[in-house]
Amino acid sequence: MEQIILTQFSIEDFKEMLQDCLKSELKNYFPHNREQETTLLKPDQVAMLFKVSKVTIHQWTKQGILKAYHINSRKYYKKGEILEALESQKKYNRKIL
């Protein structure tokens, strides 16, 4: 027999949990945007998205926070990965570091 457990939490906590559940379920029903995953961004474009300097992007890359892809002698970042990191930053309302 199932047990029902009642707990109290704020409306904001409930709202966040519900959004997380919906996002994970909706990802199963809608295919990923492959074009967005493979689009490459230059470091200055990534810096504009995060509203930080290119030096900060370089530091985050060295620390392993962002993953860079090298083509010849240039660095690029996958747009899908950058958008996930940006969403994570906004979700927790904090800077990456």
Phi, psi and omega in degrees: 000139180286142175259138177256125180246125179257129177228159178252136172207162185290162178298322179297318178296317179297317180299316180294317179296318180296318178297317179298317179296316180295317179300314182294322179288320181292331177299329179288332185266338181245129181293153178291151175277098184298325180298319181292325180292328185261353178293132181258139179245146175278159181305323180292328177291320178295319179300321178295321180297318181273350183060047177227176179277165176294332177297318178297318177300317178298317179296316179298325178293315179297327181278351179087009179287319176244148180252124179260149176243132184260128173234117190057238181254015184250151178259141175223159179232141177285131184299319180300318179292322179293318180295324176296316179295321179294319178296319178299318179297316181291321183300316182267004174051049181210164174283156179297316175215000000 
